[in-house]
Structures are given as structure tokens and as C-alpha cells.
Amino acid sequence: MKLPCDLSGLELADKLATFGYEITRQNGSHIRLTTQENGEHITVPQHDSLKVGTFSAILNDVAKHFLISRDELIRQLF
């Protein structure tokens, strides 16, 4: 499945809220997101448009954490 190419870090953080991620802190241009399920946290850069590799790596980490495929995660988010 094709990824959206113009998603900002803050928009991604909002989308990940559907999986229970909450913004726990911000340090400079990076946002820390944490979920209560197994205490997993990820860091998302707060840029206007995320680079494809960074975006893909974040999605892979989230999918692995929730034990679902990356394509299933993308379908649920978008």
C-alpha cells in the first residue's frame, strides 16, 4: 500500500492516537509518543513533511509493537 507523502509529524501523532499513543513530551523538534500497552514509546520528528524512510521506519515499529502487518496498520490509519 502506498504511503501518503505529505504527512507532518504532528499529523502522524494525531493518527497514532487511534492506537492509544499520547504525546508525553517534546524536546526541540521531536515528539515523544507513548502507549500504555506494554509501555512502548516512539519518537516522531515534528517536521512539515516526514521523509519517506523515517515515516516507513515509524510505521514498521508501531506495526511490530501491535503484532500486525504494516499494510494492516496503514489501512487502519488512513
Backbone torsions as a table, in degrees:
resi	resn	phi	psi	omega
1	MET	NA	139.9	-177.3
2	LYS	-79.6	138.3	180.0
3	LEU	-86.5	146.0	172.1
4	PRO	-65.8	139.5	-173.1
5	CYS	-100.7	-2.4	-176.4
6	ASP	-122.3	29.7	-177.3
7	LEU	-86.3	133.2	177.6
8	SER	-87.8	166.0	178.6
9	GLY	-62.5	-38.9	179.7
10	LEU	-69.3	-37.7	176.4
11	GLU	-63.8	-40.1	177.4
12	LEU	-64.6	-40.7	177.5
13	ALA	-59.9	-41.3	177.5
14	ASP	-63.6	-41.8	179.2
15	LYS	-65.0	-39.8	-177.9
16	LEU	-71.2	-12.0	176.3
17	ALA	-62.1	-25.6	177.8
18	THR	-66.2	-19.8	177.1
19	PHE	-100.0	10.8	176.7
20	GLY	91.1	5.4	178.3
21	TYR	-76.6	137.3	177.1
22	GLU	-127.3	147.6	175.5
23	ILE	-73.5	119.6	-178.8
24	THR	-102.6	-26.2	175.7
25	ARG	-168.2	166.7	176.0
26	GLN	-137.0	134.0	178.2
27	ASN	-127.4	104.9	-177.3
28	GLY	65.7	-121.9	-177.7
29	SER	-102.8	24.0	179.2
30	HIS	-123.7	136.8	-178.5
31	ILE	-108.6	131.3	175.4
32	ARG	-96.8	123.1	177.1
33	LEU	-110.9	137.4	-179.7
34	THR	-132.2	142.2	173.4
35	THR	-115.7	150.0	-179.2
36	GLN	-77.7	-14.7	178.7
37	GLU	-79.0	104.7	-178.5
38	ASN	66.8	11.3	174.8
39	GLY	63.4	26.7	-177.8
40	GLU	-74.4	140.3	174.1
41	HIS	-131.4	151.7	175.9
42	ILE	-134.7	157.8	177.2
43	THR	-114.7	130.2	-179.1
44	VAL	-120.3	126.7	175.8
45	PRO	-68.6	137.9	179.3
46	GLN	-91.8	70.6	177.9
47	HIS	-106.3	159.3	179.7
48	ASP	-62.9	-37.0	178.8
49	SER	-140.7	119.7	-179.7
50	LEU	-71.7	142.7	174.3
51	LYS	-69.3	148.5	-174.6
52	VAL	-58.9	-43.6	-179.6
53	GLY	-64.3	-41.4	178.5
54	THR	-65.5	-45.7	179.4
55	PHE	-60.6	-45.4	180.0
56	SER	-63.1	-42.1	179.8
57	ALA	-64.6	-40.0	177.9
58	ILE	-63.0	-45.5	179.3
59	LEU	-63.0	-39.7	177.7
60	ASN	-61.6	-42.6	179.8
61	ASP	-64.2	-43.0	-179.6
62	VAL	-66.8	-44.0	179.4
63	ALA	-61.6	-41.8	179.0
64	LYS	-64.1	-40.4	-179.8
65	HIS	-62.4	-41.0	-177.6
66	PHE	-92.8	5.9	177.4
67	LEU	55.7	43.5	174.5
68	ILE	-126.9	164.9	178.9
69	SER	-75.1	157.7	179.0
70	ARG	-62.6	-39.8	179.0
71	ASP	-64.2	-38.8	177.9
72	GLU	-65.3	-40.6	177.2
73	LEU	-60.8	-45.1	-179.9
74	ILE	-62.8	-41.4	178.0
75	ARG	-61.5	-40.2	-177.9
76	GLN	-73.3	-32.7	-178.7
77	LEU	-79.0	-37.4	-172.7
78	PHE	-120.1	NA	NA
